[in-house]
Amino acid sequence: MAEGDGGFARGPDDDLVATFQIEGEPVRGRIVRLGPDTIEAILQRHPAPAPVQALVGEALAIAALVGASLKFDGRLIMQTTSHGAAPLLVAEFSTKGHLRAYVRIEEERLAAQLTTEGPHPSGMDILGEGVFAITLDQGPDMERYQGITPLEGESLSICAERYFATSEQVPTKIKVAVGIASDADGRERWRAGGVLVQRIAGDSARGDADDAFDRASAHVATLQDEELLDPALGAPQVLYRLFHEDGVRMAPALALVDACHCTAERLAAILRQFGEEDLRDMLEPDGRYHAKCEFCGRRYALAPQEVTTGAA
């Protein structure tokens, strides 16, 4: 079995997203598997209590499932903004297969919430009231498209289903599992997996689209978390278990990697949006502008001339 970065044992189908088609049915779908090179690497960089880690993992899985349908070279950004102990959660997917995520935590508020007597808070409890947004970024020369829906329900997956129902008018079923599972070498690592199915227009050959989507959704609902998280159970095997009676074809997968697109040039471009007085106030005692990328943790120190000339 191959080794992922950091020496983690990889499963047969780790860190990928792929589309699939149920034979002869007006239903399309996508499957995602996140393992050592994605979710594990990202969560190690952002230590947090388990309920928050699970939120980040679910957001990454949803971003990949939704983003894998993009027909342009760009990014999909899944974001929640709320009034809870985790007021900001962001997961990004690029059409190159790059994933990154960030969660902002109010430490004292979260600690109080986790130590309160009674049932442990769910991830949605930690987020609190707010909004769920999906943004499509086609690059600097194109206008962004954003769909927003209330941050309500038992999971982020339900919010994503509501996004498709309201913004895209596409009936959608999403099942995501996030948790810790043992690798082939016995070490326990964070993993995530998910399946998305959507109704497409039916025709005389394919039959009734609503009935086909209802059947596919019922099959997805039977998925156990263990099936989505098992590193020894590949994506084709998961799909076969679900749809072998109808027949299913999985397209070639897109490899997913933990990668950030932050650069000194991007930081300089952001700083140039500020006025001269604000820029003077931002200068540190060493005469440079300092910043840290919240996604990957990389630190930057730019000289003033790098900002004014754009030659960072």
ChimeraX attribute file (.defattr): number of C-alpha atoms within 10 A of each C-alpha:
attribute: neighborCount
match mode: 1-to-1
recipient: residues
	/A:1	9
	/A:2	9
	/A:3	12
	/A:4	16
	/A:5	11
	/A:6	9
	/A:7	10
	/A:8	20
	/A:9	23
	/A:10	21
	/A:11	22
	/A:12	13
	/A:13	20
	/A:14	27
	/A:15	26
	/A:16	21
	/A:17	27
	/A:18	22
	/A:19	21
	/A:20	20
	/A:21	18
	/A:22	21
	/A:23	16
	/A:24	13
	/A:25	24
	/A:26	22
	/A:27	25
	/A:28	19
	/A:29	21
	/A:30	24
	/A:31	28
	/A:32	30
	/A:33	31
	/A:34	29
	/A:35	28
	/A:36	25
	/A:37	22
	/A:38	27
	/A:39	30
	/A:40	20
	/A:41	19
	/A:42	25
	/A:43	18
	/A:44	11
	/A:45	13
	/A:46	18
	/A:47	10
	/A:48	15
	/A:49	11
	/A:50	12
	/A:51	18
	/A:52	24
	/A:53	23
	/A:54	23
	/A:55	22
	/A:56	26
	/A:57	28
	/A:58	26
	/A:59	28
	/A:60	28
	/A:61	31
	/A:62	27
	/A:63	27
	/A:64	32
	/A:65	26
	/A:66	19
	/A:67	23
	/A:68	24
	/A:69	13
	/A:70	14
	/A:71	9
	/A:72	12
	/A:73	11
	/A:74	16
	/A:75	23
	/A:76	24
	/A:77	23
	/A:78	27
	/A:79	22
	/A:80	25
	/A:81	19
	/A:82	19
	/A:83	13
	/A:84	19
	/A:85	21
	/A:86	24
	/A:87	18
	/A:88	18
	/A:89	21
	/A:90	21
	/A:91	25
	/A:92	26
	/A:93	29
	/A:94	25
	/A:95	19
	/A:96	15
	/A:97	20
	/A:98	18
	/A:99	25
	/A:100	24
	/A:101	27
	/A:102	22
	/A:103	20
	/A:104	14
	/A:105	18
	/A:106	12
	/A:107	12
	/A:108	10
	/A:109	13
	/A:110	18
	/A:111	12
	/A:112	11
	/A:113	16
	/A:114	17
	/A:115	11
	/A:116	10
	/A:117	8
	/A:118	7
	/A:119	8
	/A:120	12
	/A:121	15
	/A:122	16
	/A:123	20
	/A:124	19
	/A:125	18
	/A:126	22
	/A:127	26
	/A:128	19
	/A:129	17
	/A:130	17
	/A:131	17
	/A:132	22
	/A:133	20
	/A:134	25
	/A:135	16
	/A:136	20
	/A:137	19
	/A:138	17
	/A:139	12
	/A:140	8
	/A:141	7
	/A:142	8
	/A:143	10
	/A:144	11
	/A:145	11
	/A:146	14
	/A:147	15
	/A:148	18
	/A:149	20
	/A:150	16
	/A:151	23
	/A:152	18
	/A:153	12
	/A:154	12
	/A:155	18
	/A:156	22
	/A:157	21
	/A:158	16
	/A:159	21
	/A:160	25
	/A:161	18
	/A:162	24
	/A:163	22
	/A:164	19
	/A:165	14
	/A:166	14
	/A:167	13
	/A:168	11
	/A:169	10
	/A:170	16
	/A:171	19
	/A:172	24
	/A:173	24
	/A:174	24
	/A:175	24
	/A:176	26
	/A:177	22
	/A:178	24
	/A:179	20
	/A:180	17
	/A:181	18
	/A:182	16
	/A:183	20
	/A:184	15
	/A:185	10
	/A:186	9
	/A:187	11
	/A:188	13
	/A:189	17
	/A:190	24
	/A:191	29
	/A:192	29
	/A:193	32
	/A:194	28
	/A:195	27
	/A:196	24
	/A:197	25
	/A:198	22
	/A:199	22
	/A:200	17
	/A:201	13
	/A:202	15
	/A:203	11
	/A:204	6
	/A:205	9
	/A:206	14
	/A:207	14
	/A:208	14
	/A:209	18
	/A:210	16
	/A:211	13
	/A:212	21
	/A:213	22
	/A:214	18
	/A:215	14
	/A:216	24
	/A:217	21
	/A:218	13
	/A:219	13
	/A:220	20
	/A:221	14
	/A:222	10
	/A:223	18
	/A:224	12
	/A:225	16
	/A:226	15
	/A:227	18
	/A:228	26
	/A:229	26
	/A:230	20
	/A:231	25
	/A:232	16
	/A:233	16
	/A:234	17
	/A:235	25
	/A:236	17
	/A:237	13
	/A:238	17
	/A:239	20
	/A:240	15
	/A:241	12
	/A:242	19
	/A:243	18
	/A:244	14
	/A:245	10
	/A:246	12
	/A:247	14
	/A:248	19
	/A:249	15
	/A:250	17
	/A:251	13
	/A:252	11
	/A:253	18
	/A:254	17
	/A:255	16
	/A:256	24
	/A:257	22
	/A:258	19
	/A:259	20
	/A:260	17
	/A:261	12
	/A:262	14
	/A:263	12
	/A:264	18
	/A:265	15
	/A:266	12
	/A:267	21
	/A:268	22
	/A:269	16
	/A:270	11
	/A:271	18
	/A:272	14
	/A:273	10
	/A:274	12
	/A:275	9
	/A:276	11
	/A:277	8
	/A:278	11
	/A:279	15
	/A:280	13
	/A:281	9
	/A:282	15
	/A:283	15
	/A:284	11
	/A:285	7
	/A:286	9
	/A:287	13
	/A:288	17
	/A:289	22
	/A:290	15
	/A:291	14
	/A:292	13
	/A:293	15
	/A:294	14
	/A:295	20
	/A:296	18
	/A:297	12
	/A:298	12
	/A:299	11
	/A:300	15
	/A:301	17
	/A:302	18
	/A:303	16
	/A:304	18
	/A:305	12
	/A:306	17
	/A:307	21
	/A:308	13
	/A:309	11
	/A:310	15
	/A:311	10
	/A:312	18
